[in-house]
């Protein structure tokens, strides 16, 4: 009898880290439901693309309910806007909060209770080392730091239900986000490793955190820093 593939909701699958995670999970035998506003670039029999604006609260909730019960929720969608004090743009802060925090909260509020009821599940959020603070990125840092607080709080709520909740926080990563004109005034800092983090390296850690072997890891903010934290 053929085993039923596990189902993961992954956001931001059109490019970058989210796309790398989707490819890795598909290779591992998962069925991936990809939430993204941009058109899907993945063609695979077990990939289900869902066009949704994650900054639209009602649309995000509707997409999550339509996706049905998932074994995992991976929130990788993200955007970076930079600005120093005296030149902060409220609309940039609002955009990052809605995408990084509010969208996640709405998805988790639907998906995680269903996981807990089923007695199993995994939640992984893609954070950032910037969450510890960096000049010119206060609004971005605040939205990413909120993910750690959410992860620890939710992990404590569902730890006895077979559900884990973790954050993976990479240093500067080789994605199209680095080419965004909105961040050209703030060049990425190479970690001591001497190169940018690769999306596939982040995907590998996420895949492990979704595995049965990672059942005892929860409420953690795991750094992929290339030595930056040393």
N, C-alpha and C positions, 0 to 999 in steps of 0.2 A: 504494500500500500504506500503510495507516494505521500510524503509529509507535506502539509500545507505550509507555504512560505510565510515567514513572519512579515508583518507589515510595518513600515516606518513612514511617518510623515517627516519630510525634510524640506526646510524652507531655503530659498535662495539657490535653487538647483540650476539656474540658467548659466552660471559662471562661477569661477573662483572656488572658494572652500566648499560651498554647498554642492557644487557640481562634482568636486572630487569625492565628497562623502557619498553622494548618490552612486557614483561609479563603483566605489569600493563596496557599498552594501549590495548592489546588484551582483557584483562578482562573488560576493559571499552567499548569494542565494536569497536575499531579501526581496520583497516586493516594495517598491518605493513610490510613494505618492508625493510628487514634487510641487510645492507651493511657490509660485513666482509670478510677478507681474509681467516679466519679459517672456518672450516665446521660448519654449523648451528646445534644447539642442541635443538632448539625449534620445536615442532611438533604441528601445529595448522592450521586449515583450512584457517584462515585469515593471516597467516604468509607466506611471500614470501621471501625466502633467495636469496641473490645475492652475489656470490663470486667475490670480487673485491679488488685489491690492491689499497688502498686509497693514497698510495705514488706514484702511477702511474697516472700522470695528465690526459693523454688521456683516460685511462680506467675509471677514476672517472667521467669525463665528459660524457662519453658514457653511463655509468650505470645510471647517473642522468637523462639523456634525455630519456633513455629506460623506466625508472620508470614512466614517465609521470607526469602530474600535481598532486602535493601533497598538502594536507592541512597543513602539518607540516613537518619541518625538524629538527631532533634532532641529534646533533653531539656529541656522547659519546665516540667514539674510541680514545684511548690514549695510550701513552707509556711513561715511566719515565727512564731517564738516569741521573746519578749523576756524579759530578766532581767538584773539587775545582780549583781555579786559579792556573795555572802552570801545570795542568793535564787535561785541557779541551780537549775533543775529537771533532773535527769539524764534524765528521760523525754523532755523537750523536745529536749535535745541528741541523744538517740538517735533520735528521730523524724526530725529534720532530716538527720542523717547517713545514715540508711537511705534516705530519699526522694531526697535530693540526690546522694549519693555512691555508696552501695552499689548502689542500683537501676541507676544509670548504668553502674557498673563491670560488673555482671552482663549488661546488655544489650550493652554494647560488646564484651565478651569473646566474645560469640557473633556479633554483627553485623559488627564491623570486620574480623576476619580474612577473612570472606567477601567483603567489599568489596575488600580488598587482593588476594585471589586473582583477583577479577574485573577488577582493574586500574583501578578507579574507585570513588569514594564520598565522602560528605561527613558530617561529624559536627559539630553545633553544640550547645553547652550554653548555657543561659540562666543567667548568673551574676548578680552584683550589685556595684555600687560599694561596698556595705557590706563586701565582702571585704577591703578595705584597713583595716578596723577602725572600730568606732563604739561609743561607750558604751552599755551595756545590750543589745548584740546580739552578744556574743562567740561564742555557740554557732552562731548563724546565719552570722556572718562566717567562722568556721572551716570550715563545710561548703561555703560558696561559694568560699572561697580554695582549697580542695582541688580544685575543678573546673579552676582555672588550672593547677595542677601536673599533673593528669591530662592536660589538653589538650596541654601542652608535651611531656610524656613520650610520649604516644601519637603525636603529630604526628611526633616524631623517629623513631619506629619504622616509620611507614608512608609517610613523605614520598616515597619513591622508587616507591611502588606506586599512585600516582594518587589517594590518599586524603588529604583535608585534615581537620584537627581544630581548631576554634576555639571561643572563648567570646565571647558578647555580654553585656556587663554594663551594664544600665540603671540610672539613678537612679530615684527614686520614680516609680512608674508608676500610671496611673489604672486600677486593677483592684479587684475585690471584696476582695482581700487587705487593702486599706486599711481596710475596714470590719470586719475580724476583731476581736472583743472581746479576743482574746488579745494584741493589740498597741496597745490604746487608750492605754496609758501612755507610748507612744513615737510621737508624731505624726510624719508624714513631713516631710522638709525640702524645700521648693520649691527647685529649682535657680535660678541667675541668670536663666534663660530666663523665669521668672515663672509657669510652669505645670508640671504633671506631664507626664511622658513618656507618649505614647499607645501602646497595644499595637500599632497598625498600623505605627507607626514602627519598632518592634523587628522586626515581621514582615517589613518591607521589607528590612531589613539581612540578616536570616536568609535570605530568598529570594535575595539577591545572593550570599551566601556558599555557597549550594547550586548556583549557576550555573557553567557552564564558564568564564566570565570571571574567576572567583575562584580559579582553580586554583593560583595562586602565593601565595595567602594561607593560611598554616597556622601553628599554634602560637601564635596571637594572642589577647589579651584586649582586645576592642574596646569602648570605652566609649560609651554613649549617655547623656550626662550633662547636657545642657542648659546647658553652661557651668560645671558644678560643679568641673571639674578645672582650670579656668583660674586 
